[in-house]
């Protein structure tokens, strides 16, 4: 769809009340999106009703700072309120399943941050609850925000148009360095009970989702390896065991015949938040780096050899996905805009009664791949067979800017 079409959805007659659970890193990013989305996109009327967190003083301060009308410490009580229609879950992964299932059963539309859950069983239970709720008109979506990077949405369009020909292989690397120092303190993200996994669930989930999103494909086989470089870190009561991975590697065989390599690390010195994607087809290539998120590299192999070479596409034109809502040509946008686009698409889906994307089914598909990487790593990188869920490829091939 065109970016002009992506602007509008006719506002509904009911003002939607929004509750958000969690107010740290993702809570701040989502709050910024809720606060700004109606200033740039035509969306249904809504109100930032309540921000929920465990510490009464801290959540009250965050609510005042981020534009929420009130704060609360008990999410269960919030779900009982008739003035709450949407629940945005930004809490740690170990809380996702319980909150999301309860919210869906209470008739609330649910947006949940990735990964869907900490375990495959939890992800399956959430997906079952989402299917049942959808039959009652209750919508749900997982927050893979990088689908809303305009350059990546454009890359998806170009691939779908056949501009790369047959895609042969993909390289995806998501590298960070915030755990390089072995003296960095222990956090919940380094404990398997609370985080589920380390770099695998945290950032490989994004990389794997991008492979499936860009290609409209499904994973059939997985081989993987995980490694923890620093096995103990200082905690509140001395040294504590790190029970998740620092880095992970995977080779994915796809239903189309393409092969994807995925590498993720939180100890890649000098890499702050580098998600790079290289998609190689027999007629062209696309390059992307999140640290230059307004740019797309494109090589057209059908051009004469003497003219071939990568060209830089500055993705800032009104004709590009989402961008007609923002600034004049050439004026770049940033990482935070991806969440604004995400909230815009979620609200549009609620207004039109259409299932938003990525769905919980899409999140479950990624979770199955993550689980296979863990299983493969435990078996010395053995190949794990995956049978694509029914409809997986069709879901992956949905329009680029869903509901737009």
C-alpha positions in Angstrom: 0.0 0.0 0.0 1.1 3.6 -0.5 2.3 5.8 2.3 -0.6 8.1 1.6 -3.0 5.2 2.3 -1.0 4.4 5.5 -1.9 7.7 7.0 -5.5 7.3 7.7 -8.0 5.1 9.5 -11.3 6.5 10.4 -11.5 7.2 14.1 -14.1 5.1 16.0 -16.8 6.5 18.1 -15.6 5.1 21.4 -12.6 6.5 23.2 -10.2 3.6 23.9 -8.7 3.4 27.4 -5.1 2.2 27.4 -3.2 0.5 30.3 0.5 -0.2 30.1 2.3 -2.7 32.3 6.0 -1.9 32.8 7.7 1.5 32.8 11.5 0.9 32.3 13.3 0.8 28.9 10.4 -0.5 26.7 7.8 1.3 28.8 9.5 4.6 28.1 9.7 3.8 24.3 6.0 2.7 24.2 4.9 5.7 26.2 6.6 8.0 23.8 4.7 6.3 21.0 1.3 6.6 22.7 2.0 10.2 23.5 2.9 11.2 19.9 1.0 8.9 17.5 -2.2 11.0 17.3 -0.1 14.1 16.4 1.0 12.5 13.2 -1.4 9.7 12.2 -5.2 9.6 12.0 -6.1 7.1 14.7 -9.1 6.2 16.9 -9.6 8.3 20.0 -7.7 6.9 23.0 -6.5 7.9 26.4 -3.4 6.9 28.3 -5.3 5.8 31.4 -3.0 4.0 33.7 0.7 2.9 34.0 1.3 -0.2 36.1 4.4 -1.2 38.0 5.5 -2.9 41.2 7.0 0.1 42.9 4.3 2.6 43.8 6.6 5.6 44.0 8.6 4.9 40.9 5.6 4.1 38.7 3.7 7.2 39.9 6.7 9.3 38.9 7.0 7.5 35.5 3.3 8.0 34.9 3.5 11.7 35.5 6.6 12.0 33.3 5.3 9.9 30.4 1.8 11.2 30.1 -0.3 8.6 31.9 -3.3 9.9 33.8 -2.7 7.6 36.8 -0.6 4.7 38.1 -1.3 1.4 39.8 0.6 -1.5 41.2 -1.9 -4.4 40.7 -2.4 -5.3 37.0 -5.1 -7.8 37.9 -7.3 -5.0 39.3 -6.6 -2.9 36.2 -7.9 -5.7 34.0 -11.3 -5.5 35.9 -11.9 -1.9 34.8 -14.5 -1.2 32.2 -12.6 1.9 31.0 -9.6 -0.2 29.9 -9.8 -1.6 26.4 -6.2 -2.0 25.4 -3.3 -3.5 27.5 0.3 -2.9 26.4 2.7 -5.3 28.1 6.2 -4.1 28.5 7.0 -6.2 31.6 9.8 -8.8 31.6 9.3 -11.9 29.6 8.5 -14.2 32.5 5.3 -12.2 33.1 4.1 -12.1 29.5 2.0 -15.3 29.5 0.1 -14.7 32.7 -0.8 -11.1 31.9 -1.6 -11.5 28.2 -3.8 -14.5 28.7 -5.7 -12.8 31.6 -6.1 -9.6 29.6 -7.4 -11.5 26.5 -9.9 -13.4 28.6 -11.0 -10.1 30.1 -11.8 -8.9 26.6 -8.9 -6.5 26.3 -6.9 -5.9 23.1 -3.3 -6.9 23.8 0.1 -5.7 22.5 3.1 -7.5 24.0 6.8 -6.9 23.6 9.0 -9.6 22.0 9.9 -12.3 22.5 6.4 -13.6 23.0 7.3 -15.6 26.1 10.2 -17.2 27.9 9.2 -20.8 27.0 7.6 -22.5 24.0 4.8 -23.9 26.2 3.9 -20.4 27.4 4.0 -19.1 23.8 1.7 -21.8 22.7 -0.8 -21.1 25.5 -0.7 -17.4 24.6 -1.4 -18.1 21.0 -4.3 -20.4 21.9 -5.8 -17.6 24.0 -5.3 -15.1 21.2 -7.1 -17.3 18.7 -10.0 -17.7 21.0 -10.2 -14.0 21.8 -10.0 -13.1 18.0 -13.2 -15.0 17.5 -14.8 -12.5 20.0 -13.3 -9.5 18.1 -10.4 -9.1 20.6 -7.1 -8.3 18.8 -3.6 -9.1 19.7 -0.1 -8.3 18.4 3.5 -8.9 19.2 5.9 -5.9 19.1 8.6 -6.7 16.5 9.1 -3.0 16.0 11.8 -3.3 13.3 9.1 -4.4 10.9 8.1 -0.7 11.1 11.5 0.7 10.0 10.6 2.4 6.7 13.7 1.1 5.0 13.0 -2.5 6.0 9.4 -2.1 4.9 10.7 -0.9 1.6 13.1 -3.8 1.4 10.2 -6.1 1.9 8.3 -4.4 -1.0 11.3 -4.7 -3.3 11.8 -8.4 -2.5 8.0 -9.1 -3.0 8.2 -7.3 -6.4 10.9 -9.7 -7.5 13.7 -7.1 -7.7 16.2 -9.5 -6.2 15.0 -12.5 -8.2 15.3 -15.7 -6.3 16.8 -15.1 -2.9 19.6 -17.6 -2.2 21.0 -16.6 1.1 20.7 -14.0 3.9 23.1 -12.8 6.6 21.6 -11.4 9.7 23.8 -10.1 12.6 22.6 -8.2 15.7 25.5 -7.1 17.8 25.8 -5.2 21.0 28.5 -4.7 23.6 26.8 -3.7 26.9 28.0 -6.9 28.6 31.7 -6.8 27.5 32.9 -5.8 31.0 32.9 -8.9 33.2 32.3 -6.6 36.2 29.0 -5.4 34.8 26.4 -6.3 37.5 24.0 -9.2 37.5 20.5 -8.3 36.3 17.2 -10.2 35.6 18.2 -10.4 31.9 21.1 -12.7 32.9 19.0 -15.2 34.8 17.2 -17.9 32.8 14.3 -18.1 35.2 13.4 -14.4 34.5 14.8 -13.8 31.0 14.2 -17.2 29.4 17.5 -16.8 27.4 20.1 -14.2 26.8 21.1 -12.7 23.4 19.0 -15.5 21.8 15.6 -14.3 23.0 16.6 -10.7 23.4 18.0 -9.9 19.9 18.0 -13.1 17.8 14.2 -12.9 18.0 14.4 -9.6 16.0 16.9 -11.0 13.5 14.9 -14.2 12.9 11.6 -12.3 12.5 13.3 -10.0 9.9 14.4 -13.0 7.9 10.8 -14.4 7.8 9.2 -11.0 7.3 11.5 -9.8 4.5 11.3 -13.1 2.6 7.8 -14.2 3.4 9.3 -17.6 4.2 9.3 -20.3 6.8 12.1 -22.2 8.6 12.4 -25.9 8.0 15.7 -26.8 9.6 17.9 -25.2 12.4 21.4 -25.7 13.5 22.7 -23.5 16.3 25.2 -22.8 19.0 25.1 -20.7 22.2 27.9 -19.6 24.4 28.4 -17.7 27.7 31.7 -15.9 28.0 31.3 -14.5 31.5 29.8 -17.2 33.7 29.6 -15.2 37.0 28.8 -11.5 37.7 28.6 -9.4 40.8 25.2 -9.4 42.4 23.6 -8.0 45.5 25.0 -10.7 47.7 28.3 -11.5 46.0 29.0 -13.3 42.7 26.1 -14.9 41.0 25.9 -17.5 38.2 24.9 -16.2 34.7 22.5 -18.8 33.4 21.8 -17.4 29.9 23.9 -17.0 26.7 26.1 -14.0 25.8 26.1 -14.9 22.1 24.4 -17.3 19.7 24.8 -18.5 16.1 22.3 -20.3 13.9 22.0 -21.6 10.3 18.4 -21.7 9.1 17.2 -23.6 6.1 14.1 -22.0 4.6 11.1 -23.5 2.7 12.0 -21.6 -0.4 15.5 -23.2 -0.6 17.3 -20.1 0.8 19.8 -20.4 3.6 20.0 -17.8 6.4 22.8 -17.3 8.9 22.1 -15.5 12.1 24.7 -14.2 14.6 23.9 -12.3 17.8 26.0 -11.1 20.6 25.9 -8.8 23.6 29.7 -8.8 24.0 30.7 -7.5 20.5 33.1 -4.7 21.6 32.3 -1.5 19.8 28.9 -2.5 18.5 26.2 -0.6 20.3 23.0 -1.6 18.5 24.0 -3.0 15.1 21.4 -5.0 13.3 22.8 -5.7 9.8 20.9 -7.6 7.1 22.3 -8.7 3.7 19.8 -10.4 1.3 21.4 -11.9 -1.8 19.3 -12.9 -4.8 20.2 -14.1 -8.2 19.1 -10.7 -9.7 20.1 -8.3 -6.9 21.2 -7.6 -3.3 19.8 -5.5 -0.5 22.0 -4.2 2.5 20.7 -2.6 5.7 22.3 -1.4 9.0 20.1 -0.3 11.9 22.8 2.3 12.8 22.0 4.0 9.5 18.3 3.2 9.6 17.2 5.7 7.0 19.3 4.1 4.3 19.0 1.0 2.1 21.8 -0.4 -0.1 20.5 -1.9 -3.4 22.3 -3.5 -6.2 20.5 -4.3 -9.5 22.3 -7.2 -11.1 20.3 -6.7 -14.3 22.1 -3.5 -15.1 25.1 -3.7 -17.5 28.3 -4.9 -15.7 30.0 -1.6 -16.4 27.3 0.2 -14.5 26.7 -2.2 -11.6 27.4 -1.2 -8.0 25.5 -0.6 -4.8 23.4 2.6 -4.7 22.3 4.3 -1.5 18.5 4.8 -1.2 17.7 7.5 1.3 14.3 6.3 2.6 12.8 9.6 3.4 10.3 10.2 0.6 6.5 10.5 1.1 6.2 7.5 -1.3 8.1 5.3 1.2 6.2 3.4 3.9 4.9 5.6 6.8 6.9 8.7 5.9 4.2 10.9 4.5 3.2 11.5 8.1 6.5 13.0 9.1 8.9 15.6 7.7 9.9 17.0 4.3 12.1 14.9 2.1 15.6 14.2 3.4 14.7 14.9 7.0 15.6 11.7 8.8 13.6 9.8 11.4 14.9 7.7 14.3 14.6 4.5 16.2 11.7 5.8 18.4 9.5 6.3 15.3 9.3 2.5 14.8 7.2 2.3 18.0 4.9 5.1 16.8 4.3 3.2 13.6 3.7 0.1 15.6 1.0 1.8 17.8 -0.5 3.4 14.7 -0.9 0.0 13.0 -2.3 -1.7 16.1 -4.9 1.1 16.6 -5.8 0.9 12.9 -6.4 -2.9 13.2 -8.6 -2.4 16.2 -10.6 0.3 14.4 -11.2 -1.8 11.3 -11.7 -5.1 13.1 -8.8 -6.8 11.2 -6.2 -9.0 12.7 -2.9 -7.0 13.2 0.5 -8.3 12.2 2.8 -9.6 13.5 0.3 -11.9 15.3 0.9 -14.1 18.3 1.1 -16.9 15.7 4.1 -15.1 14.2 5.6 -14.7 17.6 5.1 -18.4 18.2 6.8 -19.2 14.9 9.9 -17.2 16.0 9.7 -18.9 19.5 9.9 -22.3 17.8 13.0 -21.3 16.0 14.6 -20.0 19.2 13.7 -23.2 20.9 15.3 -25.2 18.1 18.5 -23.2 18.4 18.7 -24.1 22.1 17.9 -27.7 21.4 20.6 -27.8 18.6 23.2 -26.1 20.8 22.6 -28.7 23.6 23.1 -31.5 21.0 26.4 -30.1 19.7 24.9 -28.2 16.8 22.8 -31.1 15.5 20.2 -30.2 12.8 16.7 -29.8 14.2 13.8 -30.4 11.8 11.0 -27.8 12.0 7.6 -28.3 10.3 6.2 -24.9 9.4 2.9 -24.3 11.2 -0.2 -24.3 9.0 -0.5 -20.9 7.3 2.9 -19.7 8.4 4.1 -18.8 5.0 0.8 -17.0 4.2 1.1 -15.0 7.4 4.7 -14.0 6.6 3.6 -12.9 3.1 1.1 -10.4 4.4 1.2 -6.8 3.2 4.3 -4.8 4.3 2.6 -2.0 6.3 -0.3 -4.0 7.9 -3.5 -2.1 8.2 -1.9 0.8 6.4 
